[in-house]
């Protein structure tokens, strides 16, 4: 069964939230009320076309198969806001786009109505249709100065997706200003991002119930010396976390159901 069919057919209970990993930093989230949220999906070969970064993991879902109520992007880098996928995504009239300030240019290039998107700066919020999204502090340096993380609050579940950020634990904690159920963050340690040790240190501070690693195995350029960007290093580092925090490495296309 294709991933798009699995997403459509799965029945999520009221006490649950479902997450499908789309590889790199991408996730598809489905609520009990059948709301579909896609965040930071990289679905094409845009990084190779534009920068020579060949994808090493085939896309698990085609852009035209995405049926999202909300399409979120923490910043405009192609592996978070895929310019080759957006033309297919925008054909769905129900999809509402939420992104960082630098995403607006691509929204406008694809003729997305101003009624169908919102851009956020750190600390700003958007709410509607049963969901609240808060822009969380992120520091991706000069690579993306307006990059943000996102706190997704839906059906009583709080999911924090850090986007791309360096280690700024105090600022991130203050920006969140709440407990979270699930934390999603990079481990590649390249291009100004958290490495595995820093990701676990942040998790120790934020104390989520679940922490999920991202940004591994998609690009050779994201692998550094000494195990940087290797999920096995993350799992080893996670052994120092509290037993109340579950550390996860998901396979592309894998489903995780989190229950209160």
N, C-alpha and C positions, 0 to 999 in steps of 0.2 A: 504493500500500500504506500502511495506517495505521501510525503510529509504533509502536504497541503490537505490531503484527505484525513489524515490523522488529526490535524488541528481542528478541522471542521467537525469531525465526528465525536471527539472526546467530550464526555459529559463531566463537568467539574462540579463537585458538591459545594454547598454553601460554606463549608468550613475549610475549603481548599483553594489554592491557586496553582495553575499549571504553567510550567516554563519549558519551552523547547529551545535547545541551544542551536543557533544557526552558524556557529563557528566564528572565529576571530572575536569580536566584542558583541556579536549580534544575538538577540533573543526574541522569541515570540512568547507573549504572556497571554493566557486566557483565563478569564474570571468565570465565576459561577453564573453570572448574568450574560455570558457569551460575548463579553467585550474582548476584542483582540487588540493587543498592544504590541507593536514591533519597534524595537529600539536598536539603533546602530548596526543595521543589517548591511553586510557586504555580500552582494549577490552576483557580481559580474567579474570581468577581468580589467576593470578600469585602472587599477593600480599598475598593472603591467603595461597597458596601453599608454598611460600618461608618464609613468616613472620607471618602468622596467622591473617592477616588483611582481614576479610571477606567483600566482596563488598555488599553494601546494595541497590545498584541500578543496575538492570540487564543491560547488554550491549545492546545498541540500534542498533548495527550493528555488523555483524560477520567479523572477520579478512579477510576471503576469499571474502567478498563482497566489501572490500575497493578497489577502482580503482583510485589511486592517481597519479598525475604527480609529486608531491613533498610530501615527508613524513618527517616532521620536529620534532625534539626532543630537548627540551631545556636542558636536562640532562638525565642521564642514569637510574634514579630511575624507578622502574617497572611501576609506574602509569603515566610515561611520555614516556618511551621507553619500551614497553611491550614485554618481551622476549618470551612469549608464543604466541604472535600475529605475530611477525616478520617473522617466517618461512612461513606463508601464504602470507604476504605482499611482500616478495622478489620474489615470483613467477611471479609477474607482471614486465615484462622487461622494461616498460617505466618509472617506478618509480625511482626518484632520491631522495636520502636521504641527509638531512642536519642536523647536530647535534653538540652538544658541544664535547669537546675533549674526554670526558669519554665515549661517544657513540661508538667510533671506535672499541673497543674490541668486542662489540656485532655485529657490522657490519661484522667484519672479521670472527667471529665465524659462521656467516650465509653465508659466501662465497660471500659477496657483492663485486663486482668488484670495484677497486679504481676509475674507470671511472664513477661509479654510486653513489658515495657519496662524501661528503665534510664535514670536521669538522672545527669548527670555535672557535677562542678565542674572548674574548670581544674586540670590535671595528673592528673586521675583517668583510669583506663582501664577499658574493658570488652572482653573477648575471648571468643570462642566461635564455633563453626560455621565455622572457617577464616578468621576476620577479627579484627583488633584495631583498636579505635577509641580514640584518646587525645584528651581535651579540651585544647585549646590556648588559651593566653591570648588574650583579645580585650577591647577596651575600646570598648563601645558607649554609654558614659556612663549617664546616668540613664534613657535610653530603654529600656535592657535591661541592668541591672547584672549579671545572671548569664549574659549571652551568652558563648559560647565559639566558638573555631574547632574544627575537627576534623581529625585526622590519621588517614586510613584506610589501614591496612596489610593488603593482601590479595595472596596469591600472589607475594610479593616486590616488589610495587609499593607505593609510598608516595605518597598523594594528599593534599595539604593544602588544605582548604577553609577560608578565613579567616572565613566568616560575615560579619557586619557588624562592622567595627572601625575605629578611627582609627589614625593612624600611631604605632606603638609598636614599632619594629623590634627593639630590643635584647631587650625582654621576649618578643616573639614568637619570636625566634631561640632564646633560652634555653629557652623552653617546648617548642619542637619538639625541640631537642637531637639532630637527625639531618638527613641530607640528604633531599631529596624529589625525586620524579620530576616531579610535576605540582603546580603551585600555581594555585589558583583564588581570585580576590579581586575586590572591587568597585572601580569607577572613578568612581562618581557624585559623590563629593566633597560630598554633602549628608547631613544627618541624622547627622553624626559619622562618616562613612565616608571611607575612602581616596579620594583623587582619582587621576587617571592618573599624575601625576608621583610621588606617594607610593607607588602600587602598584609602579611600576617600580623605585623606590629599594629597596623591600622585596625585590623579586625579585633585584636586584643583590646584596643581602646574603645571601639564602637560596640563590641559584644553582640553582634547579630546572632541569630539562631543558626544561620547557614551562611557560608562564604564560598563563592564560586569563582574560580580562576578563569581569566580570559587572556586574549592576546598571546596565543602560542600556536606554533606549527603552521600558521598561514603563510608567512613569508620567511624565507631564509634570512633576510636582513634583520629579523626580529630575534634571532638567536645569537647570544653573545658567548664569550669564553667563560669557562668555569660553571657551566650549567645555567647561565642566565637565560631565562625564557623557557626552561624545561619544566613541565608540570610535575615531574617527579621531585624536583627540588622544592617546589611549593608544598607538596604533600609531606615531605620531610620536615620542612619548616613549620607546618601546621601541627605537628606533634606537640609543639610547645603551647598550643592554644588550650583554653579551658575545654574540658570534656563536654561542656554545654554548647560548644560551637562545632558544628559539623562542617568539615572542609570537603569540597567537591571539585573534581575535574570531570567535566561532561564531554561525551563524544558528540560530534556534529550530528544533529538530528535527534539526539536523545531527549526524552521527556523526563522531567522531574516534577512530581506533585508534592507541594508543601502543604501540610495540614497544621492548623492551630492546635 
